[in-house]
Amino acid sequence: MKKLIIILCILLSLFLAACADVDISYRLSNENVSTIDYSIEIAPGEENVQGYVNSITEYWQSMDFTTTVGQEGEIHTIKGSKSTDSDNKESAAADFCELITSEDSVFTNANFEYLPSFEKDEYSLEAAISLENIIRQNEIQNIPEEEIEFLQKNAKAGSYKISISLPGDIIATNAHEKNENICTWNLQFDEVTKISLKTQKINNENIEYLAQLKKDYDNDVMIFTILGVVGIALILAILLALIIRYTNKKKSKIDEKQF
């Protein structure tokens, strides 16, 4: 499905003989939402691009993408977005993994891992992407060979970027650009781009909960210790009082015998 979407993006370069800027974004948020965003800016040549804009918009909408279309001067902009909400981190990671590793994904040799633990969660992605291979491998469009060659020639003039965002802080990546936790790779049409990203999310709520439990435990231990000391002191006081009473009573009996 995603390969077909990318095909529709890149086909603009084929028909228009002008540059098309394509931005692709995959995001997995801290709120357990997986999102795909596509954005195309088309600078047309002599062709009327409205038909292509309508076709792509209708296709994205048929795939349940929320789409917006804009135009400023001769520049046409098409944006599409689709999100999946999950109940927890595990199912969100599984949904995102499906986006990345399915056979319809734009990526090849993709490997996504989610390693949860009490104090921190780790996410890692290794993959490759080749826009040229996406066109070559896509059979749904049945593009004639001569048109593919024309497409590849014109598409090299376009600008293509892919951005990926995973929960937590970036601890390792080969991205060309970083903006907070968003990593961006600039794609060359006739090159294979290797993608590597690892993030780490500290589970502060778990750490704070554990710290509170320890604090409560320490407080309970202190209370029980104090109660224990007070209890022992009370027992000793009672025993001492009994001993004194017994001693005094015995002493009184002795004094009575003497008189």
Secondary structure, 3 states (H helix, E strand, C coil): CHHHHHHHHHHHHHHHCCCEEEEEEEEECCCCEEEEEEEEEECCCCCCCHHHHHHHHHHHHHCCCEEEEEEECCEEEEEEEEEEECCCHHHHHHHHHHHHHCCCCCEEEEEEEEEECCCEEEEEEEEEECHHHHHHHCCCCCCCHHHHHHHHHHHCCCEEEEEEECCCEEEEECCCEEECCEEEEEECCCCCEEEEEEEEEECHHHHHHHHHHHHHHHHHHHHHHHHHHHHHHHHHHHHHHHHHHHHHHHHHHHHHHHC
